[in-house]
Amino acid sequence: MVSLITLCAGTSLAKGLFPFVGAEGTTTYRLVFSTLLLMAFWRPWRRAWTWADAPILVLFGATLGLMNLLFYNAIKTVPFGLAIAVEFTGPFSRRFVVFQKTARLCLDCFSRCRHGPDLATWKRFRCGHAGCCD
């Protein structure tokens, strides 16, 4: 619930900047502000960085920038509530699907276990240690 509240509050503030700087400027403000907050929290100067870390950091920054830019461009055309619902429901539904698959696998494993599966079946499902089927 807190994540939904912060998502709505942040997006409302961002949408208020649209008339002044547009979606691109709002994205830039958000990325700069996020970078400063992350730097204050993680203090990256205390870690020894190598050039091997640079591609991952650049890819992470570019992904966040593109994601925010696309979302803010969508907010310009799609109603605010719908955009928030889609943004929040995407990761939420993915977690739900992953949970459903895991639950089905475990239930299938437990039902097979009750009927006496062999050790190969148990290893295939990986739902625990083999001793529980005895």
Kinemage of the C-alpha trace (Angstrom):
@kinemage 1
@onewidth
@group {chain A} dominant
@subgroup {mainchain}
@vectorlist {calphas} color= white
{ca met a 1} P 0.000 0.000 0.000
{ca val a 2} L 2.861 2.368 0.811
{ca ser a 3} L 4.426 1.733 -2.586
{ca leu a 4} L 1.169 2.642 -4.310
{ca ile a 5} L 0.878 5.864 -2.294
{ca thr a 6} L 4.456 6.900 -3.075
{ca leu a 7} L 3.968 5.991 -6.719
{ca cys a 8} L 0.880 8.209 -6.969
{ca ala a 9} L 2.502 11.079 -5.068
{ca gly a 10} L 5.682 10.993 -7.155
{ca thr a 11} L 3.799 10.795 -10.415
{ca ser a 12} L 1.538 13.676 -9.384
{ca leu a 13} L 4.564 15.840 -8.658
{ca ala a 14} L 6.132 14.830 -11.952
{ca lys a 15} L 2.976 15.599 -13.890
{ca gly a 16} L 2.955 19.061 -12.331
{ca leu a 17} L 6.328 19.742 -13.962
{ca phe a 18} L 5.104 18.914 -17.482
{ca pro a 19} L 3.943 22.446 -18.387
{ca phe a 20} L 7.352 23.870 -17.416
{ca val a 21} L 9.922 21.334 -18.643
{ca gly a 22} L 7.987 18.627 -20.518
{ca ala a 23} L 8.327 14.873 -20.177
{ca glu a 24} L 12.006 14.922 -21.141
{ca gly a 25} L 12.907 17.553 -18.538
{ca thr a 26} L 10.876 15.755 -15.879
{ca thr a 27} L 12.742 12.552 -16.661
{ca thr a 28} L 16.046 14.391 -16.361
{ca tyr a 29} L 15.040 15.904 -13.013
{ca arg a 30} L 13.964 12.525 -11.712
{ca leu a 31} L 17.163 10.786 -12.799
{ca val a 32} L 19.394 13.501 -11.325
{ca phe a 33} L 17.456 13.544 -8.047
{ca ser a 34} L 17.475 9.727 -7.847
{ca thr a 35} L 21.204 9.643 -8.539
{ca leu a 36} L 21.879 12.146 -5.756
{ca leu a 37} L 19.722 10.188 -3.309
{ca leu a 38} L 21.400 6.900 -4.192
{ca met a 39} L 24.835 8.474 -3.877
{ca ala a 40} L 23.955 9.900 -0.453
{ca phe a 41} L 22.630 6.538 0.717
{ca trp a 42} L 25.202 4.129 -0.758
{ca arg a 43} L 28.255 6.466 -0.753
{ca pro a 44} L 29.902 4.938 -3.847
{ca trp a 45} L 33.195 6.737 -3.260
{ca arg a 46} L 33.927 4.247 -0.455
{ca arg a 47} L 34.038 1.369 -2.927
{ca ala a 48} L 36.846 0.607 -5.342
{ca trp a 49} L 35.291 0.883 -8.810
{ca thr a 50} L 36.753 -0.721 -11.910
{ca trp a 51} L 36.057 -0.082 -15.564
{ca ala a 52} L 34.357 -3.488 -15.695
{ca asp a 53} L 31.551 -1.995 -13.577
{ca ala a 54} L 30.885 0.844 -16.041
{ca pro a 55} L 28.796 -1.039 -18.661
{ca ile a 56} L 26.413 -2.356 -16.023
{ca leu a 57} L 25.997 1.081 -14.442
{ca val a 58} L 25.442 2.742 -17.828
{ca leu a 59} L 22.913 0.075 -18.813
{ca phe a 60} L 21.090 0.489 -15.495
{ca gly a 61} L 20.933 4.281 -15.890
{ca ala a 62} L 19.822 4.057 -19.520
{ca thr a 63} L 17.117 1.546 -18.625
{ca leu a 64} L 15.761 3.755 -15.840
{ca gly a 65} L 15.882 6.817 -18.086
{ca leu a 66} L 14.069 5.119 -20.962
{ca met a 67} L 11.482 3.593 -18.634
{ca asn a 68} L 10.711 6.973 -17.049
{ca leu a 69} L 10.645 8.764 -20.391
{ca leu a 70} L 8.198 6.273 -21.869
{ca phe a 71} L 6.000 6.389 -18.765
{ca tyr a 72} L 5.922 10.197 -18.679
{ca asn a 73} L 5.141 10.357 -22.387
{ca ala a 74} L 2.273 7.938 -21.762
{ca ile a 75} L 0.938 10.133 -18.956
{ca lys a 76} L 0.638 13.024 -21.414
{ca thr a 77} L -1.917 11.072 -23.470
{ca val a 78} L -3.446 8.445 -21.164
{ca pro a 79} L -5.539 9.383 -18.104
{ca phe a 80} L -3.504 9.570 -14.916
{ca gly a 81} L -5.348 6.829 -13.013
{ca leu a 82} L -5.106 4.375 -15.877
{ca ala a 83} L -1.371 4.978 -16.269
{ca ile a 84} L -0.783 4.430 -12.543
{ca ala a 85} L -2.890 1.262 -12.589
{ca val a 86} L -0.954 -0.190 -15.515
{ca glu a 87} L 2.409 0.720 -13.993
{ca phe a 88} L 1.512 -0.796 -10.630
{ca thr a 89} L -0.273 -3.861 -11.989
{ca gly a 90} L 2.602 -4.932 -14.265
{ca pro a 91} L 5.108 -6.013 -11.583
{ca phe a 92} L 2.297 -7.079 -9.250
{ca ser a 93} L 0.787 -9.465 -11.804
{ca arg a 94} L 4.207 -10.868 -12.649
{ca arg a 95} L 4.789 -11.734 -8.985
{ca phe a 96} L 1.347 -13.296 -8.831
{ca val a 97} L 2.046 -15.487 -11.887
{ca val a 98} L 5.408 -16.602 -10.496
{ca phe a 99} L 3.755 -17.412 -7.164
{ca gln a 100} L 1.013 -19.400 -8.914
{ca lys a 101} L 3.556 -21.461 -10.873
{ca thr a 102} L 5.572 -22.175 -7.736
{ca ala a 103} L 2.459 -23.119 -5.787
{ca arg a 104} L 1.303 -25.464 -8.558
{ca leu a 105} L 4.720 -27.120 -8.702
{ca cys a 106} L 4.776 -27.644 -4.949
{ca leu a 107} L 1.231 -28.970 -4.837
{ca asp a 108} L 1.977 -31.327 -7.711
{ca cys a 109} L 5.114 -32.468 -5.956
{ca phe a 110} L 3.280 -33.061 -2.682
{ca ser a 111} L 0.486 -34.981 -4.396
{ca arg a 112} L 3.018 -37.190 -6.182
{ca cys a 113} L 4.888 -37.596 -2.928
{ca arg a 114} L 1.799 -38.960 -1.203
{ca his a 115} L 1.491 -41.688 -3.834
{ca gly a 116} L 5.118 -42.738 -3.427
{ca pro a 117} L 7.255 -41.229 -6.179
{ca asp a 118} L 10.761 -42.382 -6.806
{ca leu a 119} L 13.808 -40.280 -5.997
{ca ala a 120} L 14.237 -39.107 -9.620
{ca thr a 121} L 10.769 -37.543 -9.599
{ca trp a 122} L 11.498 -35.840 -6.313
{ca lys a 123} L 14.765 -34.361 -7.581
{ca arg a 124} L 12.999 -33.100 -10.693
{ca phe a 125} L 10.492 -31.086 -8.663
{ca arg a 126} L 13.043 -29.878 -6.070
{ca cys a 127} L 10.463 -29.171 -3.395
{ca gly a 128} L 12.528 -30.166 -0.392
{ca his a 129} L 14.591 -33.044 0.830
{ca ala a 130} L 13.954 -36.594 -0.265
{ca gly a 131} L 13.313 -37.831 3.267
{ca cys a 132} L 9.819 -36.357 3.441
{ca cys a 133} L 8.415 -38.916 0.993
{ca asp a 134} L 9.192 -41.892 3.222
